[in-house]
Amino acid sequence: RLLVEDSADAMAIASPRGALEYLNPRARTLLGLAPDEPLFGLRLVDFLQPASRTQGTQRIYPAARENGSWTGRVHLRTRQDSAVEATATLNVYRGSGGHIEHLFCVLRDIAAGRHLDARIEEMRHRHAQVLSQAGECLIVIDPVTLALRNASSGLERVLGYDDQQTRALSLYDICAEPAATLETFVRRVKRDEHLLCGETRVRHAEGHWVDVEMSMVWRAAGGRRRASISVQLHDITERIQRRRDIERLAYYDPLTGLANANLLRERAEGMLADCVQHGRSVGFLLLQLDRWQRILDIQGYQIAESLIRQVGRRLKRAFRQREVLLARVLGGVEFGVLYDASVDDAQNLARIAHEAFREPFRADRAHLHLSIRTANARAPLHA
């Protein structure tokens, strides 16, 4: 009873002679009856248009009684004399003795169905637009050759390939994953039917790489349809860029672009672990700016920040040929050089650092000479 009450279809139960015994809410709405309006004296044929009533009594009822059911198009008239075109299914239910116990009728408003189909098509169109705007594209590939059979319109927007180019490509051609990895994906999706491949890169028609998230769905053969694999690609360029921005904020000083204390600590811990395991030496050269507080008090924060940026650029240029990690640490007025002491010498690195400060720095319209003090520590010698 609950399923009938909540059904989106109009449903009616009638006696063997067609007298109405029950209408669900959708049927009352369709036929123009109030929710609590009594059904006494009403028959199914009363809601057929006059021209169709003879058809109902002489053709529809007899056919349903003989065959157990009848389905066809009917023309209804509501209580408000509105015309409604509908499809009707009339089922006859018989008792154990073979006599008819009741009639069960399902009515579907054709105009409402067309409207619903139009809404569904509109929603599908909007969904396709959203997928396209969100950087989604769907590719159907051959499970043996991995050739691209067809693709959604999103492929051209995301990767720039038109229909003619698509037909000449395979997943091997556009995906950065090795061939062996792609073949493993194919075996797994055949076994599991669905596979989330994770983040990868695919080649754009213009030659550059695009970061995507890739998933696969196995489509088994059936009828005339050949077996295939649906590959969904979701453009995650913005997500990757946000992740890189977050990593940059977490590990790099925004003022100079040098490593910050977090990256310095992680890199030092890795090098120290390698030092213990393989007997290598790790060195750290500390560079401290002289008279910085005095410069800050006289020149102000704006000039001070400009000087810090210049110091960062000087150190990058000075150490660009060296396999070292430059970092801005300890409040910003001290810089560090983390290096492999088995390769580089502390005195040589200190000399390079001092030479970087030989030329004056620009302080607004004036020039200012800066100097540094250095200190060095090595592991395992000093730790």
N, C-alpha and C positions, 0 to 999 in steps of 0.2 A: 504493500500500500504506500510506503514511504517513497519508493522508486517512482511510482505512478504520480504521486503528489508533486514531486520535485522535477518531473520530466520536462524537458524543453519542448516536447511534442504535445499536441492536444490529444487527449485520450478520453474516450467515453465508453461506458458500460450500459447496455440496454437489455431489455427482456427479449424473449424469443420473437415477440411481435414488434419489436423496435421501440418500445416505450423507454425513455431515458431513466436510468436509475442512478447514474453517477457521472459527473464531469470533473476532471481535474482542473486546477486553477488556470492552466494554459488554455484549455478548451473553453472555459467560461470567458476568458479574455477574447479569444478568437471569435466566439459566437455572440459576444456582446451581452453576456449575462452577468449580473452582480454576484459577488462572492457568496452571498447568503440567499440568493434567489431560489425558491423551490422549483423542482423539476416536474412536479405533478402535472400530468396531462400533456407533457411534451414528448415528441417522438423524434427520432433521428431525421426522418424525411421532412419534418417541419422546417429544418434549416437548409434544405435544398431549395434552389430557386424553382419557381412554379414549373418552368419548362423541363426541369430535371427530375421532378417528383415521380413522374410515370416511369422514368428510367430506373429510379431507385426501387420502386415496388415490383416492377415487371422484369427487370434484368439483374440488378445488383444483388438484391436479397436472394432470389432463386439460385444465382451462380455461387454465392457464398454458402448457401445451405447444401448445394450439391458437391462443391469442391472443398469445402472447409474454409476457404478464404477468397477474397476478391480484392484486387488492387487496380485503381484507375484514377482518372482525373474527374473531379466533381466541381460544380458551381454552387457555392453556398450563399445564403442570405442571412445576415446577422439580425439581431433584434432591432437594430437601428436601420434596417433595410439597406445596409451596405453590401456590395457584392464582393465575394472573396473566392478566388480560384485556388483550389487545393488538390493535393493528392490524398486519396483515402485508401486505407487498408482495413477491410472488414473481416474479422475472424469469427468463426462459429465454434463455440465450445459445447460439447455434448457430454452428458452424464454416462454412467456405466451401462445404463439400459439403452443408449443410443439416442435418447431424446435430447433436444436442444435445451441447454441450461441458460445460456446468456450469449449476447453478442458483444464483441470487443472491437472498438473502432479507433484507429489512429489517423489523425488529420495533420497534414503539414501544409502550411501557407506557402504557396509557390512564390509569391512576391517577396515574402519575408526571407525565403530560402535564397532567392536571387540577391537580395540585399546582403544577406550573410555571406554568400559567396564573394560578392564584391568587396565586402569588408575584409574577408580572409585574404583575397588577392592583394588588396591595398596594404594589409599588414605584411604580407610576404615581400611586396615591393619595398616597403619601408625597412624591413629587416635586411634585405639585400643592400639597400643604400647605407644602412648603419654599418653592416659588415665591411662594405667598400670604404666608407669614411674611416672606419676603425683600423684599416690596414689589413683586412682579412682577404685571403684568396684561397680558392679550392681548385686542386689539380687532380685529374684522374690519370693514373699511370698504368702501364702494362706491368703485371707482376713478374714477367720474365726479363724483358729488355729494359724496363723502367722508362720506356718512351712515354712522352706526354701525349695522351689521347685527346684530351680537351681540358679547358680551364675556365673558371669563372671570369667575369669582367674585371674583378679585382686584381687579376694577375698583371694586366697592362698598367693599372694605376700604381701597384706596389713595386713591380719589377720592370715595367716598361716593354714587355714582349707583346706584340700583336698576334693575331691568330695564325698568320703564316709562319712567323718565327717559332711559335709554340709547337707547331706540328713537326718541326725539324729538331726539337730538343729532347733530351732525356734528363732524368734527375741527376745522372752522373755529370752532365754538362753544367748544371747550375748550382749544385750543392757543394759546399766546402768539405763535407765529410768524405773520407776515403771510400773507395768502392767497396772494400770489405765490410765497412761499417754499414753502408746502405744495404748491402745484401743480408747482413745480420738483422737489420730492421725488418726487411721483407719476410724473412723466416719467422721472426717473432710475431709479426702482425698476422701472418697466416695461421699461426698456432693460437694466438690470444684474441684475434679479431679486432682488437683496438690497441694502439700503442702510442704513448706519449714519448716522443723522441727527445724532447727538451730543446734547449737553445742551440742554434747553429747559425750559419751564414749562407746566404744564397747570392748568386751573382746577378747584378742588375744588367739590363740590356746595354747600358752605357759603360759597363766594365767594372764599376765599383761594387763592393760587398754590402749587403743589407742584413742586419741582425733580425732573425725571425725565431719564433717558437714553432716547432713542427710536430704534428701528430698525424697518425695514419689509421685508416679504417679499412678492414678487409671486406670486399664486396664479392660474395660467391657467385659463381655462374648460375644462371637460371633462365630457362626458356631460350630466347635468342640472345640473351645478355651474356657476354663473356666475363670471366673473372677479372677483377681489377682492384686497384688500391686507390682510395681517396686520400689525398695528402692535403692537409690544411696547414696553411702558412699564416702566421700572425705576426705582423710587423711590430717589433719591439724596440725599434731604434730609439724612441723617446725614453723607454724604460732603461735601456742600457746607458743612454746619455745621463739620465738622472742618477743611475748607480755610479757612473764615473765621477759625476759632480760630487756625490756624497763621499766617495772614496778620496777625492781630491781635498775636500774640506777636512776629512778625518786624518789624512796623512801628509798634507802639504800646507805650507805657510801661505796664506792668501796674498801677503804683501810682497814677498820675494819669489814665490814659486819654488823655494827650496823645501826639502823634507822638514817635517816638524818633529817634535819629540816622540810622537807615537810611532812614526815610521822608523826613526832612529833606534828606538828601543827594540822594535821587532827585528830589524836587521841585525842589531848588535847581538841579540839573543841567539839568532840563527848562526852568526859567525862564531860566537863563543862555543856553541854546541859543536860546531865543526872543528873548532880549535882543540877541544877536549878529545874528540873522536879520532882526528887525523894528525894531531900534533902540530897544527899550524899556529901562527901568531896573529893576533888582532891588535890594531892600534887605534887610538882616538886622540886627535889633535884638537885642542880647544883654542878658539880665537876670541879674544875679548877686546872690545873697543875701548880705547883710553878716553878719559875725560868726558864720557858720554852724558853724565848728569849735568855737567856744566854746559855742554852744547845744547841740551834739551832746554835748560833754563833760559839761555840767551836767544836761541833760534826759534823755539816753539815747536809744537807737535807737527805742524804741517811740513816745515823744513826737515824735521827729524825723520818723518816717514819717507820723504823723498831721498834722504841720505841712506836709509836702510835699504830702499829699493835699489839704489845705485851700488851699494855694497854687495847685494845679492847678485846683480848682473856681473860685477867685476869678478866675484869668486867663481861664477859659472864659467866665464871666459878663461880664467886662469887655470882651472882644473878640468877643462873639457877633454883633455887628452889622457886623463888619469881615471882608473877604475876605482873611484872613491864615491862615498855618499856624503853630500854636503847637506847640512841641516842648520836651521835657525832654532836655537834652544834657549832655555833659561831666561824668559822674560823679554827676549828679542834683541838684547845687546850683546849676546854671545852666539857664536857660530861654531859648528863642530864639523870635523872631517873624520869620518870612519873609514878605515882603510885596512887592507891586508898587509900586515907588517912583514910577511914573508916575501912580499913583492916590492913595496914602497918603503922608503926611508923617512923617518920623522923630520930629520933636519932638512931634507930636500923639500918636503911638503911645506914646512914652515917658511923656507926661503921663497917658495912660490907665492905663499899667502902674503908675505911682507911686500913682495914686488907688486902685488895687485893694489897696494895702498900707496905706491910711490907717487902717482899722479894725483893732483888735487880733485876734490869732488865739488860739484856745483851746489851752492846753497843760495837759492833764489838768483840774484844778479851777481853774487860774489862767488869766490872760490874758497874752499875750506880743506885743509889737510887733516886727514885722519890717520891714526896709528893704532896698532894692535899689540897685545901681549899674547904669547902662546904658551901652552902647557901640554905635555904629552904623557899618555899612559899606554902601557902595553900589557896584553894578557898572553901567556900566563905569568909574565915577569912581575907585574905589579898587582896581580889579582889571582 
